[in-house]
Amino acid sequence: MRQRTYRVVTRGPEGEYRIRDYVSEAEILARYVKIGIDDCSSDLSIRGCPVFRGLIGPMPEDGGYVRYESPEVFEELTKEWAKTKRKKRETTKQNISVTD
Protein backbone atom coordinates (compact mmCIF):
# COMPACT_ATOMS: atom_id res chain seq x y z
CA MET A 1 0.00 0.00 0.00
CA ARG A 2 1.44 3.37 -0.95
CA GLN A 3 1.96 6.18 1.54
CA ARG A 4 -0.88 8.72 1.68
CA THR A 5 -0.68 12.36 2.66
CA TYR A 6 -3.74 13.61 4.53
CA ARG A 7 -4.68 17.28 4.10
CA VAL A 8 -7.00 19.02 6.58
CA VAL A 9 -8.50 22.41 5.68
CA THR A 10 -10.05 24.50 8.47
CA ARG A 11 -10.71 28.16 9.23
CA GLY A 12 -8.35 30.31 11.28
CA PRO A 13 -9.45 32.94 13.82
CA GLU A 14 -9.25 35.69 11.16
CA GLY A 15 -11.34 33.67 8.68
CA GLU A 16 -8.36 32.55 6.59
CA TYR A 17 -7.98 28.99 5.34
CA ARG A 18 -5.59 26.87 7.39
CA ILE A 19 -4.13 23.86 5.63
CA ARG A 20 -2.23 21.19 7.50
CA ASP A 21 -0.69 18.09 5.93
CA TYR A 22 -0.14 14.84 7.80
CA VAL A 23 2.27 12.35 6.26
CA SER A 24 0.91 9.29 8.05
CA GLU A 25 -2.33 8.01 9.49
CA ALA A 26 -0.69 7.83 12.94
CA GLU A 27 0.10 11.55 12.77
CA ILE A 28 -3.48 12.58 11.97
CA LEU A 29 -4.84 10.12 14.56
CA ALA A 30 -2.93 12.03 17.23
CA ARG A 31 -5.18 15.02 16.54
CA TYR A 32 -8.52 13.60 15.30
CA VAL A 33 -10.74 10.72 16.40
CA LYS A 34 -11.27 8.00 13.82
CA ILE A 35 -14.90 6.89 13.67
CA GLY A 36 -14.76 4.55 10.70
CA ILE A 37 -13.36 3.94 7.24
CA ASP A 38 -14.57 4.90 3.80
CA ASP A 39 -15.69 1.69 2.18
CA CYS A 40 -18.10 2.92 -0.47
CA SER A 41 -16.37 5.70 -2.40
CA SER A 42 -16.56 5.42 -6.16
CA ASP A 43 -12.99 6.76 -6.26
CA LEU A 44 -10.88 3.73 -5.46
CA SER A 45 -7.88 5.86 -4.48
CA ILE A 46 -9.58 6.90 -1.23
CA ARG A 47 -11.45 3.73 -0.43
CA GLY A 48 -10.26 2.47 2.94
CA CYS A 49 -9.25 5.92 4.18
CA PRO A 50 -10.28 6.87 7.71
CA VAL A 51 -13.36 8.93 8.54
CA PHE A 52 -12.84 11.40 11.38
CA ARG A 53 -15.24 12.97 13.87
CA GLY A 54 -15.78 16.65 13.05
CA LEU A 55 -14.36 16.53 9.52
CA ILE A 56 -15.97 16.07 6.12
CA GLY A 57 -14.12 13.60 3.94
CA PRO A 58 -12.19 11.81 2.64
CA MET A 59 -12.07 13.51 -0.76
CA PRO A 60 -9.46 12.92 -3.44
CA GLU A 61 -7.27 15.90 -4.27
CA ASP A 62 -4.67 16.43 -6.99
CA GLY A 63 -1.16 15.40 -6.13
CA GLY A 64 -2.13 12.25 -4.25
CA TYR A 65 -3.58 14.04 -1.23
CA VAL A 66 -6.59 12.81 0.73
CA ARG A 67 -8.53 15.91 1.75
CA TYR A 68 -10.68 16.57 4.80
CA GLU A 69 -12.52 19.81 5.56
CA SER A 70 -14.18 21.29 8.58
CA PRO A 71 -17.97 21.59 8.16
CA GLU A 72 -17.68 25.40 7.80
CA VAL A 73 -15.09 25.17 5.02
CA PHE A 74 -17.05 22.42 3.25
CA GLU A 75 -20.25 24.48 3.31
CA GLU A 76 -18.55 27.63 2.05
CA LEU A 77 -16.62 25.92 -0.75
CA THR A 78 -19.72 24.01 -1.82
CA LYS A 79 -21.70 27.26 -2.08
CA GLU A 80 -18.90 28.88 -4.10
CA TRP A 81 -18.74 25.86 -6.41
CA ALA A 82 -22.52 25.95 -6.93
CA LYS A 83 -22.41 29.66 -7.88
CA THR A 84 -19.75 29.28 -10.56
CA LYS A 85 -21.02 29.72 -14.07
CA ARG A 86 -20.55 26.71 -16.19
CA LYS A 87 -20.02 26.91 -19.87
CA LYS A 88 -23.23 25.89 -21.59
CA ARG A 89 -22.91 22.95 -23.86
CA GLU A 90 -23.99 23.64 -27.36
CA THR A 91 -26.31 21.13 -28.82
CA THR A 92 -26.27 20.55 -32.52
CA LYS A 93 -29.21 19.43 -34.50
CA GLN A 94 -28.35 16.59 -36.75
CA ASN A 95 -30.40 15.71 -39.76
CA ILE A 96 -30.87 12.03 -39.56
CA SER A 97 -32.27 10.28 -42.58
CA VAL A 98 -33.97 7.02 -42.11
CA THR A 99 -33.94 4.81 -45.16
CA ASP A 100 -35.51 1.47 -45.55
N, C-alpha and C positions, 0 to 999 in steps of 0.2 A: 504494500500500500504506500502510495507516495505521500510525502509530507504536505500538509495543508497549512495555509496561513489564514487565520481568522481575523476579520476586520470588524470592529464595532464602531458604529457612528452614533454619537449622542450630541446633545446640546450643552454648550458651556453656559456659565452664569451670565454672560453678555449676549447670549443668543447665537453665538458662532458655532459652527460644526466642530466637533472634536472627534478625531479619528485615531483609534488605537489599534495596532496590529499585534496579534499574539501568534508566535511561531509554532506553538504546540497546543494540543488540547489540554495538557496539564496546566499550562500557563493561564489559559482562559478560565479553567475550572477553579483556579485560586481566587477568582474575582466574581464569577457568576455560578448560580446553582443550575446544574443539569437536571431537566425534568423529563427527558426522553431523547429519542433519536428520530431523525427524519427517515421514514421508510416508504414514503409514497410520492416523492418528487418525480416529476417527469424528466428532470435533468439528472442524469445518472451521476454526474460529477459531484453532486452534493448529497446523494442518497447515503444514509448512514451517518451524516453529520449530527452533532448534538443539537438539541433544542434547549434553550435557556429560559429560566423564569425572568420576566421583565424585558425580554428582547423579542423582536420580530425577526424571524429567519429560521433557517439559513436561506440565503439567496446567492446564486452564482454571480461572480463579478469578474470582469476582465483581468487577466494576469494571474489567474489561478487562485484568487482570493475567495473565501467564503464569507459573505457579508451578513451582519446582523445590525439592526437599527433599533433605537429606542422607539416606543410607540409615538412620541411627538414627532420625531424625525420622519418616521414612516408615513404618518398622516400628512405632514407638510409636503414631502416629496411626491406622494401620490396625488395630492391636489395640484401641484405644479405640473406633473406629467399629464394629468387629465385636461389641463387648460391649454397645453401646447397645440398649436394648429398643425394638423397633419395635411400633407399634400394630398389633394383629392386625386383619386385614380380616374383616369380618363377611360371611358368605355367606348369602344368602337362598335359601330353597327356593321355587321358582316352580312353581305347578301349571300344567302345560302340557297342554292338551287337544288331542288330535289328532282331527280330524274328516275324514271322507272326502267 
